[in-house]
Amino acid sequence: MTESNPNLKPSHNVLLIEDDPAYVRLATILLAESELLNCRITHRPTLTAGIQELRQNPNFEAVLLDLTLPDSQGYETLERLLSHFPHLNIIVLTGLDDKDWGLQAVKSGAQDFLVKGAFDGDQLAKSLRYSIERSNILKRLEETQRIAHIGNWECSPAQHYFQASEETYRIFGLSPQHPFSCEELMNPDCPFNIFLQLQDEVCQQKKVEKDIWVSRRDGEKRYVAIVCSGRKLDKGGFLFNGIIQDITERKQAQELKKDKELAEQAAKFREQFIASVSHEMRTPMNAILGMANLLRQTELDEEQKGYTDSIRQSSDILLGIINDILQMSTIQNGKLQFEQKDFQLSGLLQSLFGVLKYKAEEKKIDFQLVIRQDVPKFLKGDVLRLNQILFNLVGNAIKFTDHGFVRLGVEVLEKQVGRFHLGFVVEDSGIGIAKEYLESIFESFTQLWQKGRIYEGTGLGLPIAKFLVEAQGGQIGVRSEPGKGSTFFFDLWLDEGAPNVLIEPTTIERIPPEASFDLLLVEDHKMNQLVAKKTLEKKWKNINVFLAENGEEAIQLLKKQKVDIILMDIQMPVRDGLSATEYIRKYMPPGIASIPILAMTAHTDKTREHILKEYGLDDYVLKPFEPEQLFQKIQRYFKPA
Amino acid sequence: MPYQYIHLAYLDQMAGDDSETRGQLLHMLIEDLEHNLPEMKALLQKQEWQALQNLSHHLKSTLVFAGNAEMARANRSIEKHLTEEPEAFPDFIALQIDAMETLLPMVLTELKREFQKK
């Protein structure tokens, strides 16, 4: 090995394959004299020895190759070397008479050719240096293409020329070691035949851009983006060039995203559909209930009373089903929220007992409420949800019990500072549940079928109860024996609550029909104004209904007129209900600021309820309103003078 | 039985046995629909999304009295889209308004027939 010029950095490894010692000496001297390149020269006298050296030491940056060697002559020498090392940076050395070999060699992949005896040191160094730089640039380009999965190709059918980058071959699952010739591309089975097809289009459109699926040789499909353009050559024919990028992963990610969006859209549509259906059902349901109630107040004979009661009962059931479906939809959408409020447990249980005992009495069932003495009176939690769980379990127990008893019991399982672990048990002597149904009893739409009789309901009561228990950290279970009865049990941790909280009965008539009081109705919709006013005046003959078209008018009116209660629409022009309520609560004198305000809204979800409370609204009435619900809410919040 | 474009159960429930209130409600309903549906289209053309959302909210109450489920559904879709993603779906909103406009003449005919009954 010879160091050509150690003063120049960096040093490059060059292999010289040359059998003539005089030329070896000459090349070494010329390179040593040149200031353009510093290289270490290794010499091998035959092609075989050169190949062996390259195998042992792959770090040569350039090869100076004599085409006439003892073991190989002419152009074949280059071909043989390239077949072993296709990316080798080769500069061919030819004799004066072999210039044509040199030109052919460059076409076939050599970087340059030099005619022996016709170059000086600088020319040799320059040729080596440029070829090394070019080779490095090509390597970086190949690496960039590999990382970006982008390949490029060039093709001129008229010139029988085709060349593609390594990455192009890899995209098709092919080895770059076996490049295709232009003729091979003509074969329709050749994966690169697609390039020829594109060339036809390029002739018509100048540039073609396509995203298509292509088949690899192993059968795998890849999604590629191809851009191809072409230009006319002076010597006739076209030169086409193009790039190809494998975008399969991006495409798959897009498909996944699309699938996800479709799934989300479907869920949204389902939610919308359920909300729409429930709205559509509520209006006629309200009408049915309202009519049945009105009918019940007229003079009827016993038979007609029976029919009316049947309508009311069926309507109640249907309303229950609508509410179950709505709640299940809310649960499935993850929109359910739990409140932490002080409540009196015994009051809750007594109230529940009071509501359901009539149903038990109708069936002549012994309904018992057993509260252990150590159960705390005051607790903190979501009282409405607890009521709902118990209502579902006790309601079911009564429904599935034809004789015997239903017992609701509560006990303390464990006590910690400031909180209690409570166990609730609902026991009955009803029809019981067969073993094969027990496992699926908490799944949606499971209904009990017994003696040819299917019990009414959606089959959603227990799944809802299970969700409500588990979402609060508890567990729910069941034991049952067909013909003997069932025992449902669940546990919940509840915080100790503040004393003196009462569950107010909502049914007490706090405003007698002849009462005189003032109500402010803030509503911009004329028809809603009219029906609300008429409905209220029908219920309370001496009511004074003041009207305001928007929140601002309401505030101005309240400055002059004291009222007992306010019904507030939410979305109104000029000033909306939320802003008006906030103003009343914050900036008006205490006597006005404390007036009960009920929102009138069409929104039913819990998050909305939370917003209403934040702005200072006491409660809400759903629109289109059901008169009884409106009356009950007014009764509940009305403060007698 | 011919298809009924209006269902006055809610209106009738609210009016009770008061025919004067019923007539008043029907009159208001006809006027409201006659005036506000063309207004919807005008607001869409002017791309006044907030005003369109307000109008759609107003019509929500009105349409409960008319009882045409398809019009109510179309209007709810408009309000929902304008509340959640204003400006995102002008073509969808236009489609819903077209649906409402298509139904409007039949609804109005039936409402006017009801109004004349009194």
Chai-1 contact restraints between the chains, C-beta under 6 A:
chainA,res_idxA,chainB,res_idxB,connection_type,confidence,min_distance_angstrom,max_distance_angstrom,comment,restraint_id
A,S276,B,R73,contact,1.0,0.0,6.0,A-B,restraint_1
A,E280,B,A69,contact,1.0,0.0,6.0,A-B,restraint_2
A,T283,B,Y10,contact,1.0,0.0,6.0,A-B,restraint_3
A,P284,B,A9,contact,1.0,0.0,6.0,A-B,restraint_4
A,A287,B,A9,contact,1.0,0.0,6.0,A-B,restraint_5
A,A287,B,Y10,contact,1.0,0.0,6.0,A-B,restraint_6
A,A287,B,Q13,contact,1.0,0.0,6.0,A-B,restraint_7
A,G290,B,Q13,contact,1.0,0.0,6.0,A-B,restraint_8
A,H525,B,S61,contact,1.0,0.0,6.0,A-B,restraint_9
A,K526,B,M28,contact,1.0,0.0,6.0,A-B,restraint_10
A,M527,B,L25,contact,1.0,0.0,6.0,A-B,restraint_11
A,M527,B,M28,contact,1.0,0.0,6.0,A-B,restraint_12
A,M527,B,F65,contact,1.0,0.0,6.0,A-B,restraint_13
A,N528,B,S61,contact,1.0,0.0,6.0,A-B,restraint_14
A,V531,B,M14,contact,1.0,0.0,6.0,A-B,restraint_15
A,K534,B,T21,contact,1.0,0.0,6.0,A-B,restraint_16
A,Q571,B,H57,contact,1.0,0.0,6.0,A-B,restraint_17
A,P624,B,Y10,contact,1.0,0.0,6.0,A-B,restraint_18
A,P624,B,V64,contact,1.0,0.0,6.0,A-B,restraint_19
